[in-house]
């Protein structure tokens, strides 16, 4: 994922799932697409998980209490298919 929305939520009283769902709802309202991937700081989540259809993955470069949401990139078929002349 190269482009996404960075969401800050420091409400420790809410679960990670609730915080990701709130960010995903805002993402859909703002961009008109459903986010399918979310990166979080490893202190927030130690191993990959899922909330609904969204994959949540730890990433060292994401700050604590931040959620980086976006759309999981589709595998490129350009390299696998022969060039058209």
C-alpha positions in Angstrom: 0.0 0.0 0.0 1.5 3.3 -1.1 -1.4 5.7 -0.4 -3.7 5.6 2.6 -5.4 7.6 5.4 -3.6 8.1 8.7 -6.0 8.0 11.6 -5.2 8.9 15.2 -7.1 7.4 18.1 -5.7 7.3 21.6 -8.8 6.1 23.3 -7.4 3.1 25.3 -10.9 2.3 26.7 -12.0 1.1 23.2 -10.8 -2.2 21.7 -8.5 -2.2 18.7 -11.4 -3.6 16.7 -13.7 -0.7 17.7 -11.0 1.8 16.8 -10.2 0.3 13.5 -14.0 0.1 12.6 -14.4 3.8 13.5 -11.5 4.7 11.2 -12.8 2.4 8.4 -16.3 4.0 8.6 -14.7 7.5 8.2 -12.5 6.2 5.4 -15.6 4.9 3.5 -17.5 8.1 4.0 -14.6 10.3 2.9 -13.3 8.3 -0.1 -16.3 6.2 -1.1 -14.3 2.9 -0.9 -14.0 0.2 1.7 -10.6 0.0 3.3 -9.1 -3.5 3.2 -5.8 -3.0 4.9 -4.7 -1.3 8.1 -1.2 -0.9 9.5 -0.7 -0.3 13.2 2.3 0.0 15.5 3.6 -3.3 16.9 2.8 -2.3 20.4 -0.9 -2.0 19.4 -1.0 -5.4 17.7 1.9 -7.9 17.8 0.7 -10.2 15.0 -1.5 -9.9 11.9 -5.2 -10.0 12.5 -8.6 -9.3 10.8 -11.5 -7.1 11.6 -14.4 -8.0 9.3 -12.8 -8.0 5.8 -9.9 -5.8 6.8 -6.4 -7.2 7.4 -4.6 -5.5 10.3 -0.8 -5.8 10.2 1.9 -4.4 12.5 4.4 -2.0 11.0 7.4 -0.4 12.8 7.1 2.9 11.0 3.5 3.6 12.1 3.4 5.6 15.3 1.6 4.3 18.4 -2.2 5.1 18.5 -2.1 5.7 14.7 -3.9 3.6 12.1 -2.9 3.7 8.4 -5.8 2.5 6.3 -6.1 1.9 2.6 -6.9 -0.6 -0.1 -4.7 -3.7 -0.4 -2.9 -3.6 -3.8 -4.0 -6.1 -6.3 -1.3 -8.3 -7.8 0.0 -6.9 -11.0 -0.9 -9.0 -14.1 1.2 -6.8 -16.5 4.4 -8.6 -15.7 2.9 -12.0 -16.0 1.2 -11.5 -19.3 3.1 -11.3 -22.6 3.6 -7.9 -24.2 1.2 -7.0 -26.9 2.6 -5.7 -30.1 
